[in-house]
């Protein structure tokens, strides 16, 4: 799983500071069938989480699943 995560030293651009928290947020929304804007503040600011999601989609991380 670590190979698919963004923010490694070899990746260009900004480093993902907490991939585990982002994956927890992703699983939280998927398991509950909720919208991203319903995400509890424990996962961080909504805008930050959505930016991370956009970066992962743009990098085609989810295409392997």
N, C-alpha and C positions, 0 to 999 in steps of 0.2 A: 504494500500500500504506500509505503514511503516514497517509492520511485515515482508514483503518480502525483504526489503532492507538489504544489508549487511552493517556491521559496527556498529551494536548495541553493547551495553556494554556486552551482553551475548555471542556474537560471539567470537570465538577464532581467534587469529592472528591480522593482521593489521586492523585498523579502517578506514572505508570509510569516508573521510573527507568531501566530497560534493556529496552526492547521487543525489541531485536535478540537479546539473550540468551534471552528468553522464546520468541521465534520459533524460534531454534536448538533449544531444548529440545523444542518442539512437533514440529519436523521430525525430530529425532533419534528420538523415540518412534514417529512415524508410519512412517519409513523402515525402522526395525528391527522394527516390530511388537511392541515391548516395552511393558511396563507402566510407568506413571509412577513407581512406587516403585523401578524399576531404573535410573532416571536417574542418571548420574554426578554427583558433588558439584561438578564444574566448572560446572554450570548453576545452582548455588545450593542453598539449603536446600529440601528437598522441600516442606515446608509453604508456603513462600513461593511456589514455582512453582505449587502447586495453588490457592492463593488467587488468583494472577494468572489462571489458567485459568478459575476460577469467575467472576471479574469479566468476562472476555471472553465467556463463555457467557451470562452474565446480560445483557450489553449486546448480545447477538445478533450479534456480529461474524462468527461462522462461518456464519451463515445464507445469506450471499451466495456461498458456495463450493459 
